[in-house]
Amino acid sequence: MDGKLSPEEGKKREESKEGYITRWKSVIPCPPVPDTNLASFLLREMANHGGKQALVDAVTGQHYTYSDICAMVPRVCANLAAAGVSAGDAVLLVSPNGIEFPIAQLAIQLLPATCVAASPFLSPDELVHVMRVGMARWAVVDESVLGVIEKVTTMLPNTLREIWVIGSSSKSHPSFYSLMKTERWAAWPPQVENSSFNPAREVALMQFSSGTTGLTKGVMLSHRNLLTLYMQVKYFVEDVDNKKKASGEPDSEADILSRVLLFIPLHHNYATIMFNYVVIVGGCCVMMKTFSPHSFFNALQKYKITYAPIVPHIANFLLHTPLLKEYDISSLKSLVSASAPLPPSTKQALTTRMDCAMRQGYGLTETCATVASTIPHVYSKMGSVGRVMPYLEVKIVAPESSKGLPPGEEGEVWVRSPAIMLGYANVPGATASPSALKEGGWLPTGDLGHCDHEGFLFITDRIKDMIKVKGFQVSPRELEDVLRRVEGVREVAVIGVPSPRLGEAPRAYVVPLPGEATPSSQVLKDYVAARLPPHKHLAGGVQVVDAIPKNSIGKVLKRRLRDEYLRAEAAKKTAGPPSKL
């Protein structure tokens, strides 16, 4: 079941004129996507779960049932409308993970307005950028970020018409809870699906790209995009359950997803995807505001968590933390990692140490839906990010010519799907014709990878991160995987730095394990040199650091490492000759 394609599956792969496979599609049936308002559809789905717990605060234990959500979302929507928020307006939502976040988001989308979801860890300048891109005129914010929001209002005066605060009461702004408890608008429900409402064009959610290479871009996702995501998850879950029954697997997806611990930021697409999984099976999301070691393990134990989404640097932490011995996490059935590549060695080691299954997913904010996913014993292969998911097509192209490449040959991963974004906000023409899309509606992902003959997708690295050494293409990920095997290494990031002799040279940044002897730069260089050819040696040097910069979802900010290196080299020029790499 893990690898081979049935004859029916083979038909899902299209061949080029050259006679080799150039496109891969899911074998799972893809019924039509509902042509409706996202929030109204989700509320109807949630109503099927009635009084089951849906949202729980990991710290306080406060919770809402599915019935609570179905009652509160229309109420909040009505009160937003009574306050002046209109269909088509943009409402900024800035909050750490909390049980109010999904209610606010759904209420905004039900109106239907656009929910502009932003990180609560942004600086005032970064939020100004978000405000300008998202064109928000209203805001729902957590009390923890109110000070930053108020600074933004001085930088952009007369922009926000009202700010509702989640948390303690504010003297200067109304409470979000007032929207949940009272109903001032008698003419409920609003006509969310009138003749002018177009689910394929109306922006339901604006999320922001990771921002590893500069200012974040506002990714516009329509009601249709997000409904495609929901349908993808629904039919993927059904398919997995059918395959499990056929093979005698004991746990259904509803069993595995019954209690999900969610510290992945809700403003990020990864969390949006996970929330869809939970809703489909009628599970419960236990919300953590941010990750902290003791809080994580305490929540696993206290709430008998069955499923936990993580990111690679958290996976690395879990491999080495002694806290594992202090808590009972026997309820945990599976972890899932996404947002960045997870080394196969880490995946194997974590499965053993945590005594649970390990899944992996691959996607982009721009694709909205998951591109590929693994399920142990159903869809999995060592080193692969999984099979192509429903409602998507994948092809591998030569970066220079955009020609489709055969199985096993490496190129850029392109994706096509009704889930792919409308475009980037405030990019001229992006709404009608997304500038990021190629002819035929294909989205270049910027990732280097390949598909094998069985339809499994493998990701090598980001194209922009590849290091060009004397004409050779060197993958930082390959070097990072090697360095992680060195005793005493906790985290590592490799970048390319300018070299007069080589063009570019690999340079490693290493975070040592606390409490263990720190390996020297020479030891690390020698370790790589003994295992890889000369053009992959660390000619750019090794630097031991306390931490590697990351964004809010855990992606390494390699741009920042490069900028810091270039600034340091520029400063050296006044003190001595330039470095000879």
N, C-alpha and C positions, 0 to 999 in steps of 0.2 A: 504493500500500500504506500510505502514511503517514496517510491521513485518512478515506477513505470506508468506510461500513458496507455489508456485504453484506446481502441480504434476511434471511439467517439471523441476522446480528448485530442487525438491526432488531427481530427478535422478542424479543430479550433485554431490550428496553426497555419498561417497562410504562407504560400511559397512565392518566391520571386520568379522572374523570367529565367534566372540562372539555375533554378531548380532547388534552391535551398530555402529553409525557413527564414522569414524576415520579420514576422509578427507573431506575438504570443497573446492569446486571449484566455480568459478563465473558462473552464469547462462547466461552471455552475450556471444554471438558467438565470436569465436576467429579465424578469417581467417589467412592464412599463413603470416608469417612475410617476407617482401621483402628481397631478397638476393642481397644486393647492398651496395654501399658506403653511409653512413649516411648523409653526407653533400650534396652530389648530390641529394639524395632523398628529403631532407628538402628544398633545393633550388627550386626544381620542385613544391613542395607544396606551398612555399611562392610566387612563380610566379602567383599563382591563385588570390592573394590578391592585386597585382599591386601597385597602387599609394596610398594605405591606409597607414597611419602612423603605424610604427612597433615599433620604439624605440625613446624615448624622454628623454633628460636630465632634471631632475626635477628642477635643479638650473638655467641653462642657457636657457632652452627651445629648444636647438638644437635638431633636429630630423632626422631620416632616415625612408624612406618608405620601403615597401617590395621590390619594384623595385630597390631601392638604394642598398639594401643588396644583391640582386641577381646580381647586376653589380659589387659590390665591392669585394665580397668574391672570385670570380674567379681571379680578378685582384691581390688581396693580395696573393692568393695561387701561382699565376704565378711568382710574385716577390720574394716570399720566395724560390721557386725552383731555380730562377735565382741566388739567393744569396748563394745557395749551400745546402739548406735543402732538404733532400731526403725522399722518402717514407720509413716509418719505423723508422725515426729519432724521437726523443722526444724533444718537444718545451715547455719550461716553460712559463706559463701565470700567471702573478701576478698583479692583479689590483683590486681596489675597483669597485663597480658596476658602469658601464658606458656604453654608447652606442657603444663603440668600442669593448667591450669584446666579444659579440656574433659573431661579424665579424671576429675577430682574431681566435676564437675557430673553427668556421666553415671552415675558410681558411686552418688552420692546418690540420683538419680532411679530407678536400677535397684532400689534396696532394697525398696519405694519410699518414700523420704523427700522432704521439700521442701527444695530448694536455695534459700537466701535469699542472693541475689547482691547485694553492696554495693560501692560505690566505695572504692578504697584511699586516696582523698584526703579522706575525711571526718574531721572533728574527733571527739574523744571524745564530746562532747555529741550530735553527729549520729549517731554509731554507737549510742549509748544509745537514741536514738529508733528506729533500725533494729531493734535487738535487741527492744525492747518491741513493736514492730509485728509483727515476724516470729516472735517467741516462740522464738528459737533456743536450743537447749540444748547444741549442739556447734559447733565451728568448725574450718574449714580456712583458714589465713591465710598470706600470704607473710611472709617474715622482715622485709621493709621496713615492715610495719604492726604487727609484734608489740608494739612499745612502746605504740602507741595502744590495741590490744586489751587489754593488761594494765591500762592506766588504766581502761578500760571495766569490767573485772572488779572493780576496787575500787569503782566507782560502782554496779555491780549485783552485789554479792557472791553467791556460791553459785548463779549463773545458768548459767554454762558448765561442763559436766561434764568436757570435755576439749578441748584445742586442739592440732591437728596443724599443724606448721610446714613450709611449702615453702621450701627453701633450706638455709642452714647449720644444723647441729645446734644445738638449744637444750638447755641443761642442765635447764630446768624443764618442757619440753614435748616430746612425742615428734615424730619427723620424719614428714612425709607420705610420704616415700619408703619408710618401713618398711611402710606399707600396700600399696605397689606391689610390693614384693619378696618378701614372705612371705605365706603363707596359713595362718591359724590355725584356720579353720573347715572342718571336714571335710565338713559337710553342704551342699556347694555343688552345684547352684545353689539359691537360695532360691525359694520359690513366690511369684513376684511377681504372678501373675495368679490369685489364689485367688478364691473366691466373693464375698468382701467388697470386692475391688478394683474400683473404678468409674473408668475413665479420664476420664469426663466430669466427675467431681466431685473427684477426688484432685488436690491442688495439687502440680505437678511443679517449678514455678519461681516464685519471688517476685522481681520486679524492682521498681524504684522509679521513680516518675514524675519528670520532670525537676526539679521543685521550683523553677520560675521564679516562683511566686506564694506560696511559704510552705513549710511542712514537707512533705517528700516523702511520697507515699502508696505503700503496699505493694500492688502490682498482682499479684493471684493468677492464675496461668496454669495450667490443667489439662493433663494428658497429652493430652487431646483437642484443646485449643487449639493446643498445639505440634505435634501431628501434622497438624492442619489447615494450619499454616504450611508444614510439610514437603511436604505434598501440593500446596499452592498453587505452591510453587517448582518442584516436579517437573514439573507439567503446564504451567506457564508456560515453562520451559526447552524442553520438547518442542515447544510451539507456536512459539516463536521460531525454533528450529532448522528446523522444517518451512517456515516462511515464508522463512527465509534460503535454503534449498535451492531453493525455487520461484523466488526472484529472483536466484540465482547468487552470493549473498554468500559470500566465501571462508572466513571463520572461524566455526566452530561455537561454541556456548557452552562446550563443554569446552576448546576452544583458548583462548578469552578468559579463562576462569576457572581455567586450569591452575596458575598461581602467584599467589596473592592476598596482598598485604601488608596486615596487619591491625593498625593501632594504635588503631582505634575500640575503646573499653573493652568487654571481654567481658561485663561485668555489664549492659551496655545492650542493648536489643532490636535495635538496628541491627546489632550484631555477631552476635547470635543468628541473624538473617536471613541474613547473609553466610555464616556457618558452614554453614547448610543448603545454600546454593548450592554451596559447595565440596564437601560430602559427596556431593551428587547427581551431580556430574560426575566425582568421584574426583580432585579437584584437591588442592592443597597450600596450607595457611595458613602464611605466614611471620609470626611474632608479634613485634611491637615493644611494649615496655612502655609507652612514651609517645612522642608525636611530638616530634622535634627535627629541624631542617632538614638537617644533614649526615647524620644517621642515616637519615633518610627516603631521601635520594638515594643514599646508599651501599647501602642495601638494594635499591633499585630496580635498581641496576647489578649488585651482587654476585649476587643471586638471580634475575636476569632476570625481574623481576616483570611479569606480563601485565595485572594488574587491581588497582586501588587504591581502596577506599572512602575518601571524604574528607567534610569538612563545609565549609560556606560560608566560614568565616574561613580555613581552610587553602587553599581555592580562591583566595581573594584574595591570600594569601601567594605561592602558586605563580605568580600573574600578574606579580609584581614582583621575585621573587628572582633575583639574578645567578648563583646556584648552578647553575641549569639548564645553563649552558654548561660546567660542570666535570665533568659525569657523562654516561655513555652510558645513556640510558633508552629506547633504540630498541625494546626488547622490550615496552614498555607499549602495550597495545591499547586500554584503556579506563579511565576514571575513573568513579566514581559518587558523587553527592552526595545527602545526606539529612540529616535532623534539623532543618533550618531552610530557608526559601526561598532558592533560588539565583537571582539576577537573570539574565534572559536575556542581557544584555550580557556578564556574567561568563562564562556558559556558552559563548557564542560565542568570546570572546577566549581562554578557556582551551583550547578545542578546537584553535585555531590555534597557540597557543604551545607546548602539550605534544605536538602532532601525534598526537593520539589521539582516540577517540570519547569522548563525555561523556553519561552516563546520569543519571537523577534518579529518586528514589523518595519516596513520601509515606506516612507511617503514624504511629501512636501506640503507646506502650507498651501502652495499654489494648486496642488492636486486635490485638496480637500479630503478625498477618500484615501484609504491605504492602497499603495501600489502593489505590494507583495507582503505575504505573511507566512510564518511557519507555525505549525501545530505538531508537537511531537507525536510520532507514530501515525500521523495522518498526512501532513504536508511538511516534510523536513528533509534536509540534506546538509551535511557538514559544510560550513562556510557560506551557505546560501541564505539570503534574506527571505526566501520562500517562493511560492507559486504566485503568479499574477492573480489578483483578486477580481471578483465580479465587477462588471460595468467598466472595465478598463482594458486597453490594449497597450502592449509594450513592444518597441522595436529598438534594436541597437544599430547605430549609424556611425559611419566614419566621420569624425569631427570636421575634417577638411571639405568633404564632398557631400555629406548628408546621405550617402548611399547606404542602403540597408546591408547589414553584415550577417553572415551565417552563424549558426550555433558555435559557441566556444571562442569566437573572435571578439576581441575587446574593442569597445567604442563608447560613444555617449548614449546614455539611456534616454529614450524619448517615450512620452506617455500621451495617450489620447483617451478622453472620457467625458461624459456629460457632467462629471463632478468637477472638472477643471474650472478654475476661477473665471469670473467675467473679465478680469484684468486688474491692473494696479490703479489705485485711486489717484486722481489728479495727474494722470499721464494722458496727454492729448490723444483722443481716439481710442483709449484703452477699453472703454465700455463696449463700443461697437466692434472693435477688432483688436483684441489684446496684443500689444506689441511683443509679448513674450512668446506668442504662438507662431509656429511655422505653417506653411501651406498644408491644408488638410486638417488643421486643428491640432497638430502635434505640439506638445510642450517639451522643449529640451530641458532636462533636469539639471545639467551641469555636472552630473555624476558619470564616472567612468565605470563600465561594467560589462557583463556578458550574460547571455542565457545559454543553458546547455540543451542537449537534444531532448531532454525530458521536461523542458519548460521551467526549470528553476533559474531564478535571477541571482546573480552574484555582483556585488558592488565592490569595486577596487578602491576608489578614492574620489575626492572632488577634483575635477579637471584643473581648476584654478590653483589647487594646492600641489599639483605634481611638480617635482623639482627637475629642472633640465640641466643635467651634468654632462658636458662634452657631447651633446647630442642624444644622450640616453635619457629616457623618462624614468624617474625614480618615484615610487609611491611612498609618501611619508608613513602611511598606515603600515606598510611592510616593516619599516624600520622600527616603528612604535611597538609592533607585535613582538619583535625580537628583543627590544630593550625591556619590555615588561617581564621577561623571563629572568632578568638579573635579580639576584637576591638583594633585598633592601630597596627595591624600586616600587613606589606606589602608583605614580602617574607619570606620563611622558607625553610630550608633544614635539613633533619634528617639523621644521620649516626649511625652506630654501632661502639662503642669503647670497648676496652678490659675491662673485669671486672672479678676479681678473684672469686666473688660470683655468678655471673650470666652467665659467659662465655662471653657474649657481652651485652652491655646496650645501649638503644637508647639515643642519644644526639641531641639536636636541636640547630640550628643556626637561629636566627630571625633578620630580618631587619624591624625596625619600620617605620610606616608611618610618613613622615615629617609633622611637625605642629600639631601632636597629642601626647597625653601622651603615653609614652612608657610603655607597661605592664611589670611588674617585672618578674624575673625568677620564683618566687614562684607562681605568678598568672598563668603563663603559665603551670607550672607543675600541679597545682591544677585543671586547666581546663581539661587537658588530663586525670588526675586521676579520675575525676568525670564522664567521658564518656567511658573509655576503661578499660579492665581488667588489673590486676597488672603487667603481663609480658609485657604490652605495655606502662607502665609508663616511664617517662623520667628520669630513674635512672642514666643516664650518664650526666645529667645536661642540662642547657640551657645557651647559650651565645648570648647576643645581639651584633650584628655587623653592621657596616655601609653598607657592601655589601657582597654578596655571590659570590665566584669565578665562572666564566662561560667561556666557549669557544666561538669562533666567531659566532656560530649559536645559542647561548643562553642556551646550556646544562650546568647544574650545575656540577662543577668539584669536586665531592665528594671525590675523591682520594686526592685532595689537602687539603681538610678539615681534612681528617684522618691524613695525614702526619703532618699538623700543630699541631694537637692535640697531636700526639705521641711525637713530638719534645718538646712541652711545658711540657708534663708529664715527659720526660726524664730530662729536666732542673730542675724540682721540686725535683727530687730525691736527689740533693745535698743540698737542703734547708730544707727537712723534710721528714716524712714518706710518702709512696705512697698512692694514693687515694683509699679509700675503697668504692667501688660501690656495 
